[in-house]
Amino acid sequence: MTLIIGGRRVAKPDDEPQASSSVGPGDYEEAALALEVREALQSKGMLEQAHLAVALEIFSNYVRELKEESFASIDALAIHFLERQQVQSPLTPNHEAVPVFGKAFKALKDGGTLSEFAVGGQKRVFQLNTHPDIFLAVAKDNSKDEAVASQAKLMKDLSASGIRALTVSEVFEHGGRKAFFSKKVEGAKGARILSGVKTTKLLTLANSTLVSALKEKGVFTDVAKLTETFTDLKAIEAYSTENPSFTWDLQCIIESTTGHLIIHDPSFRAEGASASAASKQKEAKALKDIAMVACVMQEQLTKLSAVKKIK
């Protein structure tokens, strides 16, 4: 038995060495096919070398298996390997979420229905009805493809750097546009970390979008949860100090069940964009504002700890 693609057999590596007798004119040779599979995976957004290596290893194992596997096309084969890779070797901060992505890929391929959840400037977000803990983000149009793919990559990069970010799948195509799955955040409340931040602590408490959201979700008065918030914010502050252009659009989701701050829709100042004096000034102010918010959090933690001791 062997691997068959679109009715064409893939020659096994242990076939007779004489190409003329072992590989028919309609057969695929493994090495040449591997290059086509790689290109197909890259066209679907699988760009990280670690991911490609795992997917191609799965391909190599398929060629050597005794049982027959049949796929309609190289594209269908690539989709299958993308799904298998996501289950086997994800670069995500929460490995337990990965099998869910595998099921989500299958559900979507099998015609699973979607409900629109939100619309932003670059993408539409849908909830997968068969898996309500999974969201599908799709570029609004092809002009937004690059931005959507970049967001997914940035969230993986942030997680690898120790910053909490949405758990996301590989980028793939849905309806001809770039898309990715993300895991639902429990008790989610969105906030812009620097929105409404003023130059005095009193005004920060009164106007900060983040502080207001933390109050709304009961995190600001919970010492254990606010401790997690403060820890995450300090990590974001440290990362922003090393990468000032990250501060241009600091959006997060508050996980109200834990207090964690989870970055979503990240972006940097565009590569190659001039780091003008105005840009540097804006970034310097943003770093001061993050420090201001962190100071407010620390003072609130001190107050909560004092109240706890009195009780």
N, C-alpha and C positions, 0 to 999 in steps of 0.2 A: 504494500500500500504506500501512498505518497501524498505530498501536498499538490493540490490541483488549483489553478487560478484561471478562471474563465475557460475551463475545459483543457487548459495546457498543463502538462506535467512539469514538476520541478525535479531535475535530476539530482539524485542523492550523491553525497560526496564519496561514497564507497562504490559507485558504479564503475564499470570498466574504464580504465584511463583513456582508451582510444575514443576521442570525442565523436569520430565518425560513426562508431558502432553503438556507443552508449547514450548519446544525446541526439534525439531526433531533431529535425529541422523546426518542429513546432514546440520543442521543450524549452523551458527556462534553465539557464545555468545559475547556480546559487549566487556566485559573486556578482554577476550582472544584475540579478533580481534584487539583491540586497541594496545596491545603489538606488534602484528605482523605489524600493520601499522607503529608504531613508529620505529621498526627495519628497515622497508623498507625505511622510510624517512631518517633515519640516514645513510643507505647504499648509498643514493643519495646525501650525503653531508650536510643534514640539521642537524647540530650538536648543534646549539645554543638553550638553553632551552626556551628562549622567543619565538623563531620560532616554536619549537615543541609544546609548549603549545597552540599557536594559531591554528596550524594545527589539533591538537587532539580535540580542542573545535569545530572546523568545522566538524570533523568526528562525534562527539557526537550529534551535531545538525542534521546531515544527518540521523542518526539512528532514531531520534524523528520526522522527517518530515512526513507529511501525503502522499506526492507524492512519486511515485516510482523512484528510481535512480538505474541504473544498470551499472556495470563495469565488464570488462572481467577478471580481476585478482586483487589481492591485490597490485601488482606492479602498475597497471593502476590507482588504487584508490589513491595510494601514490603520483603518479605524479600529479594527479588532485589536491590533497590537497596542494602539494608544490606550484603549480601555484596560487591557491586561497590564500594561506598564503602570497605569495610575493605581491599580490595586496592589501591584507587587512592590513598587519602589517609588513612592511619592516623595516630593520635597516639600512637605507641608508640616506645620507645627503640631498637628493633631492627627496621629496616624489612625486613630479609631474612625475618623471620618472617611477615610479612603474607600473602604468597601461600599459605603453609601454612594460615593461618586460612581463606582462601578455599576451599581444598580441603577443609578440615575441615567447614565449613558445608555444602558440597555432599555430602560423605560422610554427614553426619548426616541431611540431608534425604532422601538416597537409601536410608536404612535401615541405615547403618553401625552395627556392634555396639559395645557399651561393656563394659568390665570395671571393676568397682568397685576403686578404689585406696586411698581413705581416707575416713573419716567424722569430721567435726568437730562442733562445737556448732551451727554455722549452716548447713553445707552438706555435700553428698556430692561427692567428687571421683572422676571416672571417667577411664580411659585409653581413647582412641579407637583401636580395634584396627587400623584401616587406617592410622593415623598415630600410632605409639607415642610420638612426640615432642610430642604435643599432649594436654593434659588438659582435661576438661570439668568445671567446678564448677557444681553445681545446688543451689539453696536446698532445705533439708530439708523445708520446708513454706512455705506462703504467708506465714506470720508472719515468715519470715526473708528475704523478698524484698528489703525495703528495705536490710537490712544487707549482703546480697550485692551489690546494685547499688552501694551506697556503697563497698564494698571495691574494686570494679573501678575506680570513678572516682578513688578516692584513689591507687591505684597508678599511674594515668595522670598524675595531678597531681604525684605525687612524682617521676616520671621527668622531667616538664617542669621540676621544680625542681632537677634535678641529683642526685637520690637514686636509686640503683639499685633497681628494683622489678620484679616479675614483668611480662613482656610479655604483655598481655592483649588480648582482642578487645573489640568492642562488647558491651554487655549485650543479651541477647535472651531469648526465652521458650522453654523446653524442658519439655514435659509440663505446661504451665500455670504453671511457676515460673521465676523469674529465673535466668539462667545466663550464664556466659562461658567462653571458651576461654583457656588460658594455655600458654605455651611451656615445655617441660621444661627444667629446669636440670641441666646435666651434673654428675655426681658429687655430687648434692645431699645435704646434711645439714642438717636443721632445728635451730634453736637460738633461745632467747630471750636477747636481748642482755644483759638485766639479771638474769637468773635466777642465783641463787647468788652474786651479787656481795656481798662483805663490805667492811668498812671498812679492812682492811689489805691491802697488796699480796700478802703471802704467802697469805692466805686466799683472795684473788681467784684466784690461780693454782690453788689446790687445789680450789675449789668452783664456779667460774664455768662455767655450762653452755656458754657460747660458747667459752671457752678449751679446755674438754674436747673439744668438737666439732672445733675447729681442730687439736688434737693427734691426735685419732682419724683425721682425714683427711690428716695429714701436712703441713698448712699452717703450723702453728706453728713448724716447724723449717726451713721453706723461705723464705729471705730475699726472693726475688722475689714469691712468693705472699702472704707476710705483709705486704709493702709495700702490695699492693693492698687487703688487708683493712684495714690501718691507714688508708689514704686514704679508703676507703668509710666507716669508722667515724667519722673526723673530719668527713666531710660530714653524716652522721647527727647527730653532736653539734651541729654548727652549726645544722642545721635545727631540732633539738629546742630549742635555746636560743631561737630565734625563735618556736617553737610548742611550749611546754612540755607541753601536754596530749597531744601525740603520744607522749610517753614512757609512757603508761599500758599499752600492750601492744606492746612492741617485739619482733616476731617477724621472724626472717630465715632465709634459706636460704643456706648456704655453698656456693658453686660451687667444689668442690675442685680442679677443673682449672685455675682461675685465682686462687683465693683471694678472689674478690669476695663481698661481703655483699649479698644481694638481699632487699629487704623483701617480705613477703607478709602477707596478712590484716591490713592496717593499720587502726587505728581511733584516734579522738581521744576525749577526754572529751566526752560528749554536748553538742551545742549547746544552750545555754539552761540547762544544768546549773549549779548554783551553784558558783562558784569559791570554795569555803569555805576557811577557814584550813587545814583538814586536807588539802584537795586541793592547795593551793599548797605545803604542806609536803612532800607526797608527790612532787610534780613537782620541787621543789628538790632533794630527795634523789636522785631519778632522774638529774638532770643531773650531780650529783656522782659518781654511780656510773658513768655513761658516761665521764666524765673519768678515773675510776679505771681502767676497762678500757683506755682509750686509752693511759694511762700505762704499763700492763703491756705492751701491744703495742710501745710505743716502746722500753721497756727490753729487750724480747726482740729487737727488731731491732738494737739496739746490740750485744747479745751475739753475735748471728749474724754481724754485720758484722765484729766483732773476730776471731771464729773464722776467718772467710773470709780475713782479712788474714794471720793466722798461717800458714795453709796455703799 
